[in-house]
Amino acid sequence: MADRDQLHDAHAVEIEQGEPWEPWETRLVLWSLAIGVVVLVIGGWIVHATILSH
């Protein structure tokens, strides 16, 4: 039972500490968010211009 508790504690420490992000991962997230916002704005404009204008 003690081995199981030690394994659980070691795993919990790994999850808490995590792994630092690489700079390219940060850029990827920011680009993805920016693209998502742009798509929402353009999509909203298209819906407004086509469906809601009638």
N, C-alpha and C positions, 0 to 999 in steps of 0.2 A: 504494500500500500504506500510505503514511503517513496518508492521509485515513481509511482504514478503521480504523487503530489509534486515531486521535484520536476518531473516532465511537464506537468501543468504549469508550474511557476516559471520554468524556462520559456515555455511557449508564450505565456502572458507577457513576459519581458520583451520578447521579440515583437509582439504585436504593438505594445506601447511605444517602443523606441522607433519602429518603422525604419524606413530607408529614405535618406534625403533625396529630393528630386534633382534630376539633372536639369541644366538650363534649357535644353531642347524640349524637355517635357513641359516646363512652364510655358514656353513659347507656343507649344502645340495646344495647350489648354486655352491660352489667351486668344489664339487665332480661331479656335473652334467656337469660343463664345462670341467673338466678333462676327464671324460668319453667320452664326445663329441669329444674332440681333439684326444683321443686315437682311437676312432672309425674312424675318418677321416683319420688318418695316416695309420691304418691297411687296411681300405678300399682302399685308394690310392695305397698302396703297392700291394694289390691283383689285382686291375685293371691293374697296371703296369706289374705285373708278368704274368698275363693271357692274357689280351686283347691286350695290347700295345706291347708285345714281339713278336707277329707274324707279 
